[in-house]
């Protein structure tokens, strides 16, 4: 098996550092989201196995100043924007 076939974003990912699903390494590479066949740039959290994303509901904010999020269901397809950095084990 090559690194190309196993190189996939995590099943669940959040951009909030306080979340247990936050992954700084994956976010540093850049993760794009295709939701219901269209590109989304406003996704705060997603879960592929449960088929949902959380996205802001307009510009509404909660009492702590965070954007209010709505949960949308449908097919979620995450992908990495940048390729993985070569490591010493790769021989490059």
PDB file with one MODEL, atoms N, CA, C and O in Angstrom:
MODEL        1
ATOM      1  N   UNK A   1       0.832  -1.183   0.000  1.00  0.00           N
ATOM      2  CA  UNK A   1       0.000   0.000   0.000  1.00  0.00           C
ATOM      3  C   UNK A   1       0.874   1.244   0.000  1.00  0.00           C
ATOM      4  O   UNK A   1       1.894   1.295   0.688  1.00  0.00           O
ATOM      5  N   UNK A   2       0.484   2.216  -0.750  1.00  0.00           N
ATOM      6  CA  UNK A   2       1.258   3.447  -0.790  1.00  0.00           C
ATOM      7  C   UNK A   2       0.615   4.495   0.105  1.00  0.00           C
ATOM      8  O   UNK A   2      -0.533   4.352   0.527  1.00  0.00           O
ATOM      9  N   UNK A   3       1.372   5.549   0.390  1.00  0.00           N
ATOM     10  CA  UNK A   3       0.849   6.629   1.219  1.00  0.00           C
ATOM     11  C   UNK A   3      -0.277   7.361   0.504  1.00  0.00           C
ATOM     12  O   UNK A   3      -1.122   7.967   1.163  1.00  0.00           O
ATOM     13  N   UNK A   4      -0.314   7.323  -0.804  1.00  0.00           N
ATOM     14  CA  UNK A   4      -1.328   8.021  -1.569  1.00  0.00           C
ATOM     15  C   UNK A   4      -2.726   7.441  -1.305  1.00  0.00           C
ATOM     16  O   UNK A   4      -3.692   8.198  -1.211  1.00  0.00           O
ATOM     17  N   UNK A   5      -2.847   6.131  -1.187  1.00  0.00           N
ATOM     18  CA  UNK A   5      -4.155   5.514  -1.020  1.00  0.00           C
ATOM     19  C   UNK A   5      -4.675   5.637   0.407  1.00  0.00           C
ATOM     20  O   UNK A   5      -5.889   5.623   0.610  1.00  0.00           O
ATOM     21  N   UNK A   6      -3.804   5.758   1.399  1.00  0.00           N
ATOM     22  CA  UNK A   6      -4.245   5.847   2.785  1.00  0.00           C
ATOM     23  C   UNK A   6      -4.261   7.279   3.287  1.00  0.00           C
ATOM     24  O   UNK A   6      -4.615   7.518   4.442  1.00  0.00           O
ATOM     25  N   UNK A   7      -3.893   8.221   2.465  1.00  0.00           N
ATOM     26  CA  UNK A   7      -3.824   9.611   2.875  1.00  0.00           C
ATOM     27  C   UNK A   7      -5.205  10.253   2.766  1.00  0.00           C
ATOM     28  O   UNK A   7      -5.570  10.790   1.721  1.00  0.00           O
ATOM     29  N   UNK A   8      -5.966  10.189   3.856  1.00  0.00           N
ATOM     30  CA  UNK A   8      -7.315  10.753   3.879  1.00  0.00           C
ATOM     31  C   UNK A   8      -7.496  11.573   5.155  1.00  0.00           C
ATOM     32  O   UNK A   8      -6.897  11.254   6.182  1.00  0.00           O
ATOM     33  N   UNK A   9      -8.299  12.606   5.104  1.00  0.00           N
ATOM     34  CA  UNK A   9      -8.578  13.395   6.312  1.00  0.00           C
ATOM     35  C   UNK A   9      -9.277  12.542   7.363  1.00  0.00           C
ATOM     36  O   UNK A   9      -9.836  11.495   7.039  1.00  0.00           O
ATOM     37  N   UNK A  10      -9.250  12.981   8.622  1.00  0.00           N
ATOM     38  CA  UNK A  10      -9.915  12.215   9.681  1.00  0.00           C
ATOM     39  C   UNK A  10     -11.430  12.143   9.472  1.00  0.00           C
ATOM     40  O   UNK A  10     -12.020  12.967   8.772  1.00  0.00           O
ATOM     41  N   UNK A  11     -12.038  11.139  10.097  1.00  0.00           N
ATOM     42  CA  UNK A  11     -13.489  10.941   9.987  1.00  0.00           C
ATOM     43  C   UNK A  11     -14.245  12.123  10.574  1.00  0.00           C
ATOM     44  O   UNK A  11     -15.287  12.517  10.049  1.00  0.00           O
ATOM     45  N   UNK A  12     -13.733  12.687  11.646  1.00  0.00           N
ATOM     46  CA  UNK A  12     -14.377  13.831  12.292  1.00  0.00           C
ATOM     47  C   UNK A  12     -13.315  14.866  12.604  1.00  0.00           C
ATOM     48  O   UNK A  12     -12.242  14.524  13.101  1.00  0.00           O
ATOM     49  N   UNK A  13     -13.601  16.127  12.320  1.00  0.00           N
ATOM     50  CA  UNK A  13     -12.622  17.190  12.507  1.00  0.00           C
ATOM     51  C   UNK A  13     -13.334  18.482  12.870  1.00  0.00           C
ATOM     52  O   UNK A  13     -14.406  18.784  12.346  1.00  0.00           O
ATOM     53  N   UNK A  14     -12.716  19.253  13.789  1.00  0.00           N
ATOM     54  CA  UNK A  14     -13.245  20.541  14.202  1.00  0.00           C
ATOM     55  C   UNK A  14     -12.136  21.577  14.136  1.00  0.00           C
ATOM     56  O   UNK A  14     -10.969  21.248  14.350  1.00  0.00           O
ATOM     57  N   UNK A  15     -12.487  22.834  13.842  1.00  0.00           N
ATOM     58  CA  UNK A  15     -11.478  23.893  13.817  1.00  0.00           C
ATOM     59  C   UNK A  15     -11.362  24.589  15.169  1.00  0.00           C
ATOM     60  O   UNK A  15     -10.514  25.466  15.340  1.00  0.00           O
ATOM     61  N   UNK A  16     -12.204  24.209  16.134  1.00  0.00           N
ATOM     62  CA  UNK A  16     -12.175  24.797  17.475  1.00  0.00           C
ATOM     63  C   UNK A  16     -11.110  24.097  18.321  1.00  0.00           C
ATOM     64  O   UNK A  16     -11.217  22.894  18.562  1.00  0.00           O
ATOM     65  N   UNK A  17     -10.076  24.832  18.783  1.00  0.00           N
ATOM     66  CA  UNK A  17      -9.018  24.195  19.584  1.00  0.00           C
ATOM     67  C   UNK A  17      -9.513  23.575  20.888  1.00  0.00           C
ATOM     68  O   UNK A  17      -8.841  22.700  21.433  1.00  0.00           O
ATOM     69  N   UNK A  18     -10.650  23.994  21.398  1.00  0.00           N
ATOM     70  CA  UNK A  18     -11.187  23.430  22.637  1.00  0.00           C
ATOM     71  C   UNK A  18     -11.907  22.102  22.406  1.00  0.00           C
ATOM     72  O   UNK A  18     -12.236  21.407  23.368  1.00  0.00           O
ATOM     73  N   UNK A  19     -12.154  21.745  21.163  1.00  0.00           N
ATOM     74  CA  UNK A  19     -12.869  20.515  20.836  1.00  0.00           C
ATOM     75  C   UNK A  19     -11.943  19.298  20.923  1.00  0.00           C
ATOM     76  O   UNK A  19     -10.760  19.405  20.601  1.00  0.00           O
ATOM     77  N   UNK A  20     -12.466  18.141  21.355  1.00  0.00           N
ATOM     78  CA  UNK A  20     -11.642  16.928  21.364  1.00  0.00           C
ATOM     79  C   UNK A  20     -11.356  16.420  19.946  1.00  0.00           C
ATOM     80  O   UNK A  20     -10.503  15.550  19.774  1.00  0.00           O
ATOM     81  N   UNK A  21     -12.043  16.940  18.938  1.00  0.00           N
ATOM     82  CA  UNK A  21     -11.856  16.515  17.552  1.00  0.00           C
ATOM     83  C   UNK A  21     -10.964  17.471  16.770  1.00  0.00           C
ATOM     84  O   UNK A  21     -10.905  17.399  15.542  1.00  0.00           O
ATOM     85  N   UNK A  22     -10.275  18.359  17.465  1.00  0.00           N
ATOM     86  CA  UNK A  22      -9.352  19.302  16.833  1.00  0.00           C
ATOM     87  C   UNK A  22      -8.060  18.571  16.474  1.00  0.00           C
ATOM     88  O   UNK A  22      -7.524  17.832  17.299  1.00  0.00           O
ATOM     89  N   UNK A  23      -7.552  18.768  15.254  1.00  0.00           N
ATOM     90  CA  UNK A  23      -6.300  18.160  14.803  1.00  0.00           C
ATOM     91  C   UNK A  23      -5.504  19.227  14.047  1.00  0.00           C
ATOM     92  O   UNK A  23      -5.753  19.486  12.870  1.00  0.00           O
ATOM     93  N   UNK A  24      -4.550  19.836  14.741  1.00  0.00           N
ATOM     94  CA  UNK A  24      -3.763  20.923  14.166  1.00  0.00           C
ATOM     95  C   UNK A  24      -2.943  20.506  12.962  1.00  0.00           C
ATOM     96  O   UNK A  24      -2.762  21.303  12.040  1.00  0.00           O
ATOM     97  N   UNK A  25      -2.440  19.278  12.944  1.00  0.00           N
ATOM     98  CA  UNK A  25      -1.622  18.799  11.825  1.00  0.00           C
ATOM     99  C   UNK A  25      -2.464  18.709  10.554  1.00  0.00           C
ATOM    100  O   UNK A  25      -2.030  19.139   9.485  1.00  0.00           O
ATOM    101  N   UNK A  26      -3.655  18.157  10.672  1.00  0.00           N
ATOM    102  CA  UNK A  26      -4.541  18.043   9.500  1.00  0.00           C
ATOM    103  C   UNK A  26      -4.980  19.425   9.021  1.00  0.00           C
ATOM    104  O   UNK A  26      -5.043  19.676   7.817  1.00  0.00           O
ATOM    105  N   UNK A  27      -5.278  20.306   9.946  1.00  0.00           N
ATOM    106  CA  UNK A  27      -5.714  21.651   9.572  1.00  0.00           C
ATOM    107  C   UNK A  27      -4.584  22.455   8.931  1.00  0.00           C
ATOM    108  O   UNK A  27      -4.837  23.308   8.080  1.00  0.00           O
ATOM    109  N   UNK A  28      -3.344  22.189   9.332  1.00  0.00           N
ATOM    110  CA  UNK A  28      -2.202  22.896   8.739  1.00  0.00           C
ATOM    111  C   UNK A  28      -2.053  22.539   7.258  1.00  0.00           C
ATOM    112  O   UNK A  28      -1.625  23.373   6.460  1.00  0.00           O
ATOM    113  N   UNK A  29      -2.402  21.318   6.892  1.00  0.00           N
ATOM    114  CA  UNK A  29      -2.359  20.909   5.476  1.00  0.00           C
ATOM    115  C   UNK A  29      -3.493  21.516   4.687  1.00  0.00           C
ATOM    116  O   UNK A  29      -3.394  21.663   3.469  1.00  0.00           O
ATOM    117  N   UNK A  30      -4.556  21.867   5.352  1.00  0.00           N
ATOM    118  CA  UNK A  30      -5.724  22.420   4.678  1.00  0.00           C
ATOM    119  C   UNK A  30      -6.690  21.308   4.318  1.00  0.00           C
ATOM    120  O   UNK A  30      -6.334  20.375   3.597  1.00  0.00           O
ATOM    121  N   UNK A  31      -7.900  21.406   4.815  1.00  0.00           N
ATOM    122  CA  UNK A  31      -8.925  20.406   4.533  1.00  0.00           C
ATOM    123  C   UNK A  31     -10.076  21.095   3.817  1.00  0.00           C
ATOM    124  O   UNK A  31     -10.655  22.050   4.335  1.00  0.00           O
ATOM    125  N   UNK A  32     -10.399  20.616   2.646  1.00  0.00           N
ATOM    126  CA  UNK A  32     -11.543  21.123   1.897  1.00  0.00           C
ATOM    127  C   UNK A  32     -12.738  20.212   2.126  1.00  0.00           C
ATOM    128  O   UNK A  32     -12.579  19.019   2.386  1.00  0.00           O
ATOM    129  N   UNK A  33     -13.934  20.778   2.027  1.00  0.00           N
ATOM    130  CA  UNK A  33     -15.159  20.005   2.246  1.00  0.00           C
ATOM    131  C   UNK A  33     -16.074  20.141   1.035  1.00  0.00           C
ATOM    132  O   UNK A  33     -16.389  21.244   0.588  1.00  0.00           O
ATOM    133  N   UNK A  34     -16.487  18.999   0.522  1.00  0.00           N
ATOM    134  CA  UNK A  34     -17.508  18.947  -0.516  1.00  0.00           C
ATOM    135  C   UNK A  34     -18.754  18.395   0.167  1.00  0.00           C
ATOM    136  O   UNK A  34     -18.762  17.247   0.609  1.00  0.00           O
ATOM    137  N   UNK A  35     -19.812  19.210   0.256  1.00  0.00           N
ATOM    138  CA  UNK A  35     -21.038  18.829   0.952  1.00  0.00           C
ATOM    139  C   UNK A  35     -22.206  18.901  -0.020  1.00  0.00           C
ATOM    140  O   UNK A  35     -22.476  19.951  -0.603  1.00  0.00           O
ATOM    141  N   UNK A  36     -22.889  17.791  -0.188  1.00  0.00           N
ATOM    142  CA  UNK A  36     -23.996  17.665  -1.139  1.00  0.00           C
ATOM    143  C   UNK A  36     -23.567  18.082  -2.541  1.00  0.00           C
ATOM    144  O   UNK A  36     -24.347  18.679  -3.283  1.00  0.00           O
ATOM    145  N   UNK A  37     -22.338  17.770  -2.897  1.00  0.00           N
ATOM    146  CA  UNK A  37     -21.848  18.020  -4.244  1.00  0.00           C
ATOM    147  C   UNK A  37     -21.286  19.405  -4.498  1.00  0.00           C
ATOM    148  O   UNK A  37     -20.826  19.676  -5.607  1.00  0.00           O
ATOM    149  N   UNK A  38     -21.305  20.303  -3.501  1.00  0.00           N
ATOM    150  CA  UNK A  38     -20.748  21.646  -3.713  1.00  0.00           C
ATOM    151  C   UNK A  38     -19.684  21.944  -2.659  1.00  0.00           C
ATOM    152  O   UNK A  38     -19.725  21.411  -1.550  1.00  0.00           O
ATOM    153  N   UNK A  39     -18.735  22.803  -3.021  1.00  0.00           N
ATOM    154  CA  UNK A  39     -17.649  23.179  -2.114  1.00  0.00           C
ATOM    155  C   UNK A  39     -18.185  24.089  -1.011  1.00  0.00           C
ATOM    156  O   UNK A  39     -18.960  25.007  -1.280  1.00  0.00           O
ATOM    157  N   UNK A  40     -17.769  23.833   0.231  1.00  0.00           N
ATOM    158  CA  UNK A  40     -18.145  24.679   1.358  1.00  0.00           C
ATOM    159  C   UNK A  40     -16.875  25.208   1.999  1.00  0.00           C
ATOM    160  O   UNK A  40     -15.938  24.448   2.246  1.00  0.00           O
ATOM    161  N   UNK A  41     -16.839  26.495   2.267  1.00  0.00           N
ATOM    162  CA  UNK A  41     -15.667  27.097   2.911  1.00  0.00           C
ATOM    163  C   UNK A  41     -15.977  27.568   4.324  1.00  0.00           C
ATOM    164  O   UNK A  41     -15.090  28.070   5.014  1.00  0.00           O
ATOM    165  N   UNK A  42     -17.221  27.413   4.765  1.00  0.00           N
ATOM    166  CA  UNK A  42     -17.617  27.909   6.083  1.00  0.00           C
ATOM    167  C   UNK A  42     -17.861  26.807   7.114  1.00  0.00           C
ATOM    168  O   UNK A  42     -18.518  27.055   8.125  1.00  0.00           O
ATOM    169  N   UNK A  43     -17.358  25.617   6.886  1.00  0.00           N
ATOM    170  CA  UNK A  43     -17.598  24.480   7.775  1.00  0.00           C
ATOM    171  C   UNK A  43     -16.728  24.597   9.030  1.00  0.00           C
ATOM    172  O   UNK A  43     -15.512  24.758   8.937  1.00  0.00           O
ATOM    173  N   UNK A  44     -17.361  24.515  10.197  1.00  0.00           N
ATOM    174  CA  UNK A  44     -16.654  24.580  11.476  1.00  0.00           C
ATOM    175  C   UNK A  44     -16.284  23.176  11.979  1.00  0.00           C
ATOM    176  O   UNK A  44     -15.254  22.998  12.629  1.00  0.00           O
ATOM    177  N   UNK A  45     -17.125  22.190  11.676  1.00  0.00           N
ATOM    178  CA  UNK A  45     -16.900  20.812  12.117  1.00  0.00           C
ATOM    179  C   UNK A  45     -17.626  19.887  11.158  1.00  0.00           C
ATOM    180  O   UNK A  45     -18.652  20.257  10.586  1.00  0.00           O
ATOM    181  N   UNK A  46     -17.090  18.673  10.981  1.00  0.00           N
ATOM    182  CA  UNK A  46     -17.765  17.697  10.129  1.00  0.00           C
ATOM    183  C   UNK A  46     -17.573  16.303  10.681  1.00  0.00           C
ATOM    184  O   UNK A  46     -16.665  16.056  11.474  1.00  0.00           O
ATOM    185  N   UNK A  47     -18.439  15.387  10.255  1.00  0.00           N
ATOM    186  CA  UNK A  47     -18.320  13.971  10.577  1.00  0.00           C
ATOM    187  C   UNK A  47     -18.753  13.186   9.341  1.00  0.00           C
ATOM    188  O   UNK A  47     -19.908  13.268   8.920  1.00  0.00           O
ATOM    189  N   UNK A  48     -17.829  12.431   8.765  1.00  0.00           N
ATOM    190  CA  UNK A  48     -18.115  11.679   7.548  1.00  0.00           C
ATOM    191  C   UNK A  48     -19.010  10.482   7.842  1.00  0.00           C
ATOM    192  O   UNK A  48     -19.963  10.233   7.103  1.00  0.00           O
ATOM    193  N   UNK A  49     -18.724   9.737   8.904  1.00  0.00           N
ATOM    194  CA  UNK A  49     -19.481   8.520   9.188  1.00  0.00           C
ATOM    195  C   UNK A  49     -20.936   8.806   9.562  1.00  0.00           C
ATOM    196  O   UNK A  49     -21.806   7.965   9.336  1.00  0.00           O
ATOM    197  N   UNK A  50     -21.210   9.982  10.129  1.00  0.00           N
ATOM    198  CA  UNK A  50     -22.576  10.333  10.506  1.00  0.00           C
ATOM    199  C   UNK A  50     -23.231  11.270   9.492  1.00  0.00           C
ATOM    200  O   UNK A  50     -24.392  11.640   9.665  1.00  0.00           O
ATOM    201  N   UNK A  51     -22.506  11.662   8.433  1.00  0.00           N
ATOM    202  CA  UNK A  51     -23.024  12.495   7.344  1.00  0.00           C
ATOM    203  C   UNK A  51     -23.597  13.832   7.811  1.00  0.00           C
ATOM    204  O   UNK A  51     -24.762  14.130   7.547  1.00  0.00           O
ATOM    205  N   UNK A  52     -22.786  14.645   8.508  1.00  0.00           N
ATOM    206  CA  UNK A  52     -23.232  15.977   8.890  1.00  0.00           C
ATOM    207  C   UNK A  52     -22.069  16.953   8.936  1.00  0.00           C
ATOM    208  O   UNK A  52     -20.905  16.565   9.038  1.00  0.00           O
ATOM    209  N   UNK A  53     -22.421  18.242   8.856  1.00  0.00           N
ATOM    210  CA  UNK A  53     -21.467  19.331   9.063  1.00  0.00           C
ATOM    211  C   UNK A  53     -22.119  20.339   9.991  1.00  0.00           C
ATOM    212  O   UNK A  53     -23.341  20.372  10.131  1.00  0.00           O
ATOM    213  N   UNK A  54     -21.295  21.160  10.622  1.00  0.00           N
ATOM    214  CA  UNK A  54     -21.787  22.301  11.388  1.00  0.00           C
ATOM    215  C   UNK A  54     -21.245  23.550  10.707  1.00  0.00           C
ATOM    216  O   UNK A  54     -20.040  23.693  10.496  1.00  0.00           O
ATOM    217  N   UNK A  55     -22.162  24.448  10.371  1.00  0.00           N
ATOM    218  CA  UNK A  55     -21.804  25.680   9.670  1.00  0.00           C
ATOM    219  C   UNK A  55     -22.515  26.855  10.347  1.00  0.00           C
ATOM    220  O   UNK A  55     -23.551  26.664  10.983  1.00  0.00           O
ATOM    221  N   UNK A  56     -21.968  28.067  10.215  1.00  0.00           N
ATOM    222  CA  UNK A  56     -22.600  29.243  10.834  1.00  0.00           C
ATOM    223  C   UNK A  56     -23.982  29.529  10.259  1.00  0.00           C
ATOM    224  O   UNK A  56     -24.242  29.319   9.074  1.00  0.00           O
ATOM    225  N   UNK A  57     -24.858  30.013  11.132  1.00  0.00           N
ATOM    226  CA  UNK A  57     -26.210  30.414  10.727  1.00  0.00           C
ATOM    227  C   UNK A  57     -26.202  31.922  10.508  1.00  0.00           C
ATOM    228  O   UNK A  57     -26.637  32.680  11.375  1.00  0.00           O
ATOM    229  N   UNK A  58     -25.718  32.352   9.373  1.00  0.00           N
ATOM    230  CA  UNK A  58     -25.621  33.783   9.084  1.00  0.00           C
ATOM    231  C   UNK A  58     -24.556  34.449   9.925  1.00  0.00           C
ATOM    232  O   UNK A  58     -23.474  33.894  10.114  1.00  0.00           O
ATOM    233  N   UNK A  59     -24.847  35.631  10.430  1.00  0.00           N
ATOM    234  CA  UNK A  59     -23.877  36.364  11.249  1.00  0.00           C
ATOM    235  C   UNK A  59     -24.303  36.403  12.713  1.00  0.00           C
ATOM    236  O   UNK A  59     -23.752  37.177  13.495  1.00  0.00           O
ATOM    237  N   UNK A  60     -25.269  35.585  13.086  1.00  0.00           N
ATOM    238  CA  UNK A  60     -25.775  35.539  14.454  1.00  0.00           C
ATOM    239  C   UNK A  60     -24.711  34.985  15.389  1.00  0.00           C
ATOM    240  O   UNK A  60     -24.026  34.015  15.065  1.00  0.00           O
ATOM    241  N   UNK A  61     -24.583  35.609  16.541  1.00  0.00           N
ATOM    242  CA  UNK A  61     -23.590  35.185  17.532  1.00  0.00           C
ATOM    243  C   UNK A  61     -24.263  34.854  18.858  1.00  0.00           C
ATOM    244  O   UNK A  61     -25.331  35.373  19.184  1.00  0.00           O
ATOM    245  N   UNK A  62     -23.606  33.968  19.618  1.00  0.00           N
ATOM    246  CA  UNK A  62     -24.126  33.635  20.936  1.00  0.00           C
ATOM    247  C   UNK A  62     -23.606  34.656  21.953  1.00  0.00           C
ATOM    248  O   UNK A  62     -22.923  35.611  21.581  1.00  0.00           O
ATOM    249  N   UNK A  63     -23.929  34.452  23.237  1.00  0.00           N
ATOM    250  CA  UNK A  63     -23.556  35.440  24.254  1.00  0.00           C
ATOM    251  C   UNK A  63     -22.056  35.498  24.520  1.00  0.00           C
ATOM    252  O   UNK A  63     -21.576  36.448  25.137  1.00  0.00           O
ATOM    253  N   UNK A  64     -21.311  34.492  24.061  1.00  0.00           N
ATOM    254  CA  UNK A  64     -19.852  34.497  24.213  1.00  0.00           C
ATOM    255  C   UNK A  64     -19.152  35.083  22.993  1.00  0.00           C
ATOM    256  O   UNK A  64     -17.927  35.195  22.976  1.00  0.00           O
ATOM    257  N   UNK A  65     -19.918  35.454  21.979  1.00  0.00           N
ATOM    258  CA  UNK A  65     -19.347  36.051  20.781  1.00  0.00           C
ATOM    259  C   UNK A  65     -19.012  35.065  19.680  1.00  0.00           C
ATOM    260  O   UNK A  65     -18.475  35.461  18.645  1.00  0.00           O
ATOM    261  N   UNK A  66     -19.316  33.787  19.877  1.00  0.00           N
ATOM    262  CA  UNK A  66     -19.072  32.770  18.852  1.00  0.00           C
ATOM    263  C   UNK A  66     -20.241  32.717  17.886  1.00  0.00           C
ATOM    264  O   UNK A  66     -21.380  32.989  18.264  1.00  0.00           O
ATOM    265  N   UNK A  67     -19.959  32.370  16.649  1.00  0.00           N
ATOM    266  CA  UNK A  67     -21.028  32.218  15.665  1.00  0.00           C
ATOM    267  C   UNK A  67     -21.962  31.079  16.061  1.00  0.00           C
ATOM    268  O   UNK A  67     -21.508  30.041  16.540  1.00  0.00           O
ATOM    269  N   UNK A  68     -23.263  31.270  15.862  1.00  0.00           N
ATOM    270  CA  UNK A  68     -24.216  30.183  16.081  1.00  0.00           C
ATOM    271  C   UNK A  68     -24.091  29.207  14.930  1.00  0.00           C
ATOM    272  O   UNK A  68     -24.038  29.608  13.767  1.00  0.00           O
ATOM    273  N   UNK A  69     -24.043  27.930  15.253  1.00  0.00           N
ATOM    274  CA  UNK A  69     -23.857  26.893  14.245  1.00  0.00           C
ATOM    275  C   UNK A  69     -25.122  26.072  14.072  1.00  0.00           C
ATOM    276  O   UNK A  69     -25.847  25.814  15.033  1.00  0.00           O
ATOM    277  N   UNK A  70     -25.377  25.667  12.841  1.00  0.00           N
ATOM    278  CA  UNK A  70     -26.478  24.756  12.552  1.00  0.00           C
ATOM    279  C   UNK A  70     -25.881  23.452  12.024  1.00  0.00           C
ATOM    280  O   UNK A  70     -24.834  23.440  11.377  1.00  0.00           O
ATOM    281  N   UNK A  71     -26.574  22.368  12.318  1.00  0.00           N
ATOM    282  CA  UNK A  71     -26.136  21.049  11.866  1.00  0.00           C
ATOM    283  C   UNK A  71     -26.891  20.699  10.596  1.00  0.00           C
ATOM    284  O   UNK A  71     -28.119  20.626  10.598  1.00  0.00           O
ATOM    285  N   UNK A  72     -26.157  20.483   9.511  1.00  0.00           N
ATOM    286  CA  UNK A  72     -26.751  20.126   8.222  1.00  0.00           C
ATOM    287  C   UNK A  72     -26.379  18.685   7.899  1.00  0.00           C
ATOM    288  O   UNK A  72     -25.230  18.288   8.086  1.00  0.00           O
ATOM    289  N   UNK A  73     -27.324  17.909   7.422  1.00  0.00           N
ATOM    290  CA  UNK A  73     -27.046  16.509   7.102  1.00  0.00           C
ATOM    291  C   UNK A  73     -27.016  16.293   5.603  1.00  0.00           C
ATOM    292  O   UNK A  73     -27.737  16.940   4.843  1.00  0.00           O
ATOM    293  N   UNK A  74     -26.173  15.377   5.203  1.00  0.00           N
ATOM    294  CA  UNK A  74     -26.009  15.035   3.794  1.00  0.00           C
ATOM    295  C   UNK A  74     -24.639  14.425   3.577  1.00  0.00           C
ATOM    296  O   UNK A  74     -23.856  14.332   4.522  1.00  0.00           O
ATOM    297  N   UNK A  75     -24.329  14.007   2.365  1.00  0.00           N
ATOM    298  CA  UNK A  75     -23.032  13.393   2.080  1.00  0.00           C
ATOM    299  C   UNK A  75     -21.883  14.400   2.251  1.00  0.00           C
ATOM    300  O   UNK A  75     -21.923  15.509   1.718  1.00  0.00           O
ATOM    301  N   UNK A  76     -20.861  13.982   3.007  1.00  0.00           N
ATOM    302  CA  UNK A  76     -19.697  14.819   3.293  1.00  0.00           C
ATOM    303  C   UNK A  76     -18.468  14.169   2.679  1.00  0.00           C
ATOM    304  O   UNK A  76     -18.213  12.987   2.911  1.00  0.00           O
ATOM    305  N   UNK A  77     -17.700  14.929   1.895  1.00  0.00           N
ATOM    306  CA  UNK A  77     -16.480  14.431   1.270  1.00  0.00           C
ATOM    307  C   UNK A  77     -15.317  15.368   1.612  1.00  0.00           C
ATOM    308  O   UNK A  77     -15.133  16.384   0.942  1.00  0.00           O
ATOM    309  N   UNK A  78     -14.524  15.041   2.652  1.00  0.00           N
ATOM    310  CA  UNK A  78     -13.364  15.872   2.958  1.00  0.00           C
ATOM    311  C   UNK A  78     -12.165  15.479   2.103  1.00  0.00           C
ATOM    312  O   UNK A  78     -12.052  14.331   1.672  1.00  0.00           O
ATOM    313  N   UNK A  79     -11.277  16.426   1.862  1.00  0.00           N
ATOM    314  CA  UNK A  79     -10.048  16.150   1.117  1.00  0.00           C
ATOM    315  C   UNK A  79      -8.975  17.119   1.574  1.00  0.00           C
ATOM    316  O   UNK A  79      -9.264  18.227   2.028  1.00  0.00           O
ATOM    317  N   UNK A  80      -7.723  16.679   1.444  1.00  0.00           N
ATOM    318  CA  UNK A  80      -6.603  17.545   1.787  1.00  0.00           C
ATOM    319  C   UNK A  80      -6.315  18.474   0.623  1.00  0.00           C
ATOM    320  O   UNK A  80      -6.316  18.044  -0.530  1.00  0.00           O
ATOM    321  N   UNK A  81      -6.067  19.752   0.917  1.00  0.00           N
ATOM    322  CA  UNK A  81      -5.754  20.742  -0.099  1.00  0.00           C
ATOM    323  C   UNK A  81      -4.296  20.618  -0.527  1.00  0.00           C
ATOM    324  O   UNK A  81      -3.982  20.703  -1.715  1.00  0.00           O
ATOM    325  N   UNK A  82      -3.404  20.414   0.448  1.00  0.00           N
ATOM    326  CA  UNK A  82      -1.974  20.295   0.169  1.00  0.00           C
ATOM    327  C   UNK A  82      -1.531  18.845   0.340  1.00  0.00           C
ATOM    328  O   UNK A  82      -2.066  18.138   1.194  1.00  0.00           O
ATOM    329  N   UNK A  83      -0.563  18.389  -0.458  1.00  0.00           N
ATOM    330  CA  UNK A  83      -0.061  17.019  -0.290  1.00  0.00           C
ATOM    331  C   UNK A  83       0.746  16.902   0.998  1.00  0.00           C
ATOM    332  O   UNK A  83       1.209  17.901   1.548  1.00  0.00           O
ATOM    333  N   UNK A  84       0.905  15.684   1.464  1.00  0.00           N
ATOM    334  CA  UNK A  84       1.679  15.427   2.672  1.00  0.00           C
ATOM    335  C   UNK A  84       3.137  15.782   2.436  1.00  0.00           C
ATOM    336  O   UNK A  84       3.675  15.574   1.349  1.00  0.00           O
ATOM    337  N   UNK A  85       3.763  16.317   3.468  1.00  0.00           N
ATOM    338  CA  UNK A  85       5.185  16.652   3.376  1.00  0.00           C
ATOM    339  C   UNK A  85       5.991  15.356   3.372  1.00  0.00           C
ATOM    340  O   UNK A  85       5.695  14.442   4.141  1.00  0.00           O
ATOM    341  N   UNK A  86       7.008  15.267   2.513  1.00  0.00           N
ATOM    342  CA  UNK A  86       7.824  14.051   2.500  1.00  0.00           C
ATOM    343  C   UNK A  86       8.609  13.912   3.802  1.00  0.00           C
ATOM    344  O   UNK A  86       9.072  14.901   4.370  1.00  0.00           O
ATOM    345  N   UNK A  87       8.752  12.676   4.262  1.00  0.00           N
ATOM    346  CA  UNK A  87       9.516  12.407   5.479  1.00  0.00           C
ATOM    347  C   UNK A  87      10.809  11.707   5.110  1.00  0.00           C
ATOM    348  O   UNK A  87      10.996  11.301   3.963  1.00  0.00           O
ATOM    349  N   UNK A  88      11.700  11.565   6.078  1.00  0.00           N
ATOM    350  CA  UNK A  88      12.987  10.902   5.835  1.00  0.00           C
ATOM    351  C   UNK A  88      12.777   9.431   5.481  1.00  0.00           C
ATOM    352  O   UNK A  88      13.578   8.850   4.749  1.00  0.00           O
ATOM    353  N   UNK A  89      11.703   8.826   5.998  1.00  0.00           N
ATOM    354  CA  UNK A  89      11.424   7.415   5.709  1.00  0.00           C
ATOM    355  C   UNK A  89      11.009   7.204   4.244  1.00  0.00           C
ATOM    356  O   UNK A  89      11.148   6.104   3.711  1.00  0.00           O
ATOM    357  N   UNK A  90      10.504   8.253   3.605  1.00  0.00           N
ATOM    358  CA  UNK A  90      10.086   8.149   2.203  1.00  0.00           C
ATOM    359  C   UNK A  90      11.270   8.085   1.246  1.00  0.00           C
ATOM    360  O   UNK A  90      11.122   7.699   0.087  1.00  0.00           O
ATOM    361  N   UNK A  91      12.437   8.464   1.737  1.00  0.00           N
ATOM    362  CA  UNK A  91      13.625   8.410   0.888  1.00  0.00           C
ATOM    363  C   UNK A  91      13.811   9.677   0.078  1.00  0.00           C
ATOM    364  O   UNK A  91      14.634   9.689  -0.837  1.00  0.00           O
ATOM    365  N   UNK A  92      13.098  10.722   0.366  1.00  0.00           N
ATOM    366  CA  UNK A  92      13.244  11.991  -0.372  1.00  0.00           C
ATOM    367  C   UNK A  92      14.057  12.975   0.416  1.00  0.00           C
ATOM    368  O   UNK A  92      14.285  14.095  -0.042  1.00  0.00           O
TER     369      UNK A  92
ENDMDL
END
